[in-house]
Amino acid sequence: MSDSEPDLELLELLRQHIAGKPQVAAEPDTGVLESAEYVYNNSIDVALDMRSCKNAARAIYSQMQTKSYSPATWAAHELHPHPSKGDKPEDVVAFIFTMDLLNFCFWSERGEEERFSIEYKGRRWTGYWSLVAALQRALEEGIPITDPHFWQNEEELTLSTLKHVFRSATSEEMPLLAARLSCLREAGQILYEKFSCHPLHLVTSSNNSAARLVNTLASNFSCFNDTHSPPSFPRKKPIRLLKRAQILVADLWACFEGQGPYGKFYDIDKITMFADYRIPQMLNQLGCIQYSPPLETTVQLKRDIPSGSNWEIQLRACSIWCVELIRREILRENPGARVNAILIDFFLYDTIKEMENDGRERAPHHRTRSIWY
Ligand SMILES: Nc1nc2c(c(CN[C@H]3C=C[C@H](O)[C@@H]3O)cn2[C@@H]2O[C@H](COP(=O)(O)O)[C@@H](O)[C@H]2O)c(=O)[nH]1
């Protein structure tokens, strides 16, 4: 927690003390939804189309039911680790932590045959799946890539070791490799100093609160602190998007199906959609979010949109708000439906990936190089 930000939990405890109420820590909030609504209310380059959002809510919920989308969908992906596949829970937690520490920026300007890809299990994996494949391959080769001790060992884990872990089947290297090494180094240091050198203790420190775990990640690890203060949104509080902190919690919840010491979160519905570069593309394809002409041209021409810029923050935050409105519409039409922003997000991601594979993408995703997503 930086000095300038008030400690909301402490203030709540003081308020309860004065009011004579029992001293229980207030349930924390991540501030992401508040940030998303603020940016949406002050955006001029990204707008939401309510009719499309209503239609999308109906179509998404119907298809999620057809495909029986649930947390169990996570383990069904062949590359994801899972106790049912013989993986020890503590190793699964370490894998998910490592994966979401590095879960950013896989896009390439090269064609399908030339883009960065990982050869594993007789297949070439690209995008997010190239990350998962590379981690699985490294573990099978005896490289302790999910061990924080290894991350801190500058003799063992060098940039060339990491290049070997992510060696490509093509001439293109994985993007931002040096930045990924910095994330591993920092995470190793913080886990050593504060969480007995294992992500298990980080997860259990949240006392089954998803919001508290997100905030712990954001306040202790700078590489998870996906917050921004663009000049075009002048307000005291930074805009909190926290994409990788949130998807880490969501992956734990989905993997363990909301159960046990590493998967049970009583406030999991506080997690929002994860502001990456795929969901905005899918929401735009559905007509739910629409861009101003200059932004539309920039995205269509695959021009760089700088990280933390006005356009990029609008794209990411308005997408979060859009999925929140879709979630509310699904629950309005289907009271009691077991749907949250996580499952809607996972569905939208998997759907745009199917469209990419079938050549049905109607427009490119936006191009921003960053460690945040
Ligand atoms: N919002 C959101 N972003 C997601 C995912 C996933 C994968 N999640 C799996 C787990 C359960 C689900 O069923 C998925 O199978 C990756 N990403 C992000 O996308 C980008 C990679 O894109 P591409 O290069 O095209 O693969 C990159 O920023 C990455 O961080 C998601 O689910 N939601």
The ligand as an SDF file (V2000), in Angstrom:
LIG
                    3D

 33 36  0  0  0  0  0  0  0  0999 V2000
   -9.1840  -12.0160  -20.6630 N   0  0  0  0  0  0  0  0  0  0  0  0
   -8.5050  -13.1570  -20.8220 C   0  0  0  0  0  0  0  0  0  0  0  0
   -7.2440  -13.0860  -21.2810 N   0  0  0  0  0  0  0  0  0  0  0  0
   -6.5910  -14.2600  -21.4390 C   0  0  0  0  0  0  0  0  0  0  0  0
   -7.1390  -15.5050  -21.1380 C   0  0  0  0  0  0  0  0  0  0  0  0
   -6.1360  -16.4670  -21.4300 C   0  0  0  0  0  0  0  0  0  0  0  0
   -6.2310  -17.9560  -21.3350 C   0  0  0  0  0  0  0  0  0  0  0  0
   -7.0480  -18.4050  -20.2460 N   0  0  0  0  0  0  0  0  0  0  0  0
   -7.4320  -19.8040  -20.3430 C   0  0  0  0  0  0  0  0  0  0  0  0
   -7.9030  -20.2980  -19.0450 C   0  0  0  0  0  0  0  0  0  0  0  0
   -9.2040  -20.4940  -19.0460 C   0  0  0  0  0  0  0  0  0  0  0  0
   -9.8040  -20.0730  -20.2980 C   0  0  0  0  0  0  0  0  0  0  0  0
  -10.7490  -21.0310  -20.7250 O   0  0  0  0  0  0  0  0  0  0  0  0
   -8.6340  -19.9770  -21.2530 C   0  0  0  0  0  0  0  0  0  0  0  0
   -8.5220  -21.1930  -21.9440 O   0  0  0  0  0  0  0  0  0  0  0  0
   -5.0210  -15.7550  -21.8740 C   0  0  0  0  0  0  0  0  0  0  0  0
   -5.3380  -14.4530  -21.8700 N   0  0  0  0  0  0  0  0  0  0  0  0
   -4.5750  -13.2910  -22.3130 C   0  0  0  0  0  0  0  0  0  0  0  0
   -4.8160  -13.1890  -23.7160 O   0  0  0  0  0  0  0  0  0  0  0  0
   -3.6030  -12.7840  -24.3580 C   0  0  0  0  0  0  0  0  0  0  0  0
   -3.1070  -13.9710  -25.1400 C   0  0  0  0  0  0  0  0  0  0  0  0
   -3.8810  -14.0560  -26.3320 O   0  0  0  0  0  0  0  0  0  0  0  0
   -3.2760  -14.9520  -27.5170 P   0  0  0  0  0  0  0  0  0  0  0  0
   -1.8930  -14.3610  -27.8190 O   0  0  0  0  0  0  0  0  0  0  0  0
   -4.2430  -14.8150  -28.6480 O   0  0  0  0  0  0  0  0  0  0  0  0
   -3.1870  -16.3630  -26.9490 O   0  0  0  0  0  0  0  0  0  0  0  0
   -2.6260  -12.4240  -23.2540 C   0  0  0  0  0  0  0  0  0  0  0  0
   -2.8410  -11.0840  -22.8600 O   0  0  0  0  0  0  0  0  0  0  0  0
   -3.0900  -13.3690  -22.1450 C   0  0  0  0  0  0  0  0  0  0  0  0
   -2.7220  -12.8830  -20.8690 O   0  0  0  0  0  0  0  0  0  0  0  0
   -8.4670  -15.5560  -20.6500 C   0  0  0  0  0  0  0  0  0  0  0  0
   -9.0520  -16.6230  -20.3530 O   0  0  0  0  0  0  0  0  0  0  0  0
   -9.1030  -14.3520  -20.5140 N   0  0  0  0  0  0  0  0  0  0  0  0
  1  2  1  0
  2  3  2  0
  2 33  1  0
  3  4  1  0
  4  5  2  0
  4 17  1  0
  5  6  1  0
  5 31  1  0
  6  7  1  0
  6 16  2  0
  7  8  1  0
  8  9  1  0
  9 10  1  0
  9 14  1  0
 10 11  2  0
 11 12  1  0
 12 13  1  0
 12 14  1  0
 14 15  1  0
 16 17  1  0
 17 18  1  0
 18 19  1  0
 18 29  1  0
 19 20  1  0
 20 21  1  0
 20 27  1  0
 21 22  1  0
 22 23  1  0
 23 24  2  0
 23 25  1  0
 23 26  1  0
 27 28  1  0
 27 29  1  0
 29 30  1  0
 31 32  2  0
 31 33  1  0
M  END
$$$$
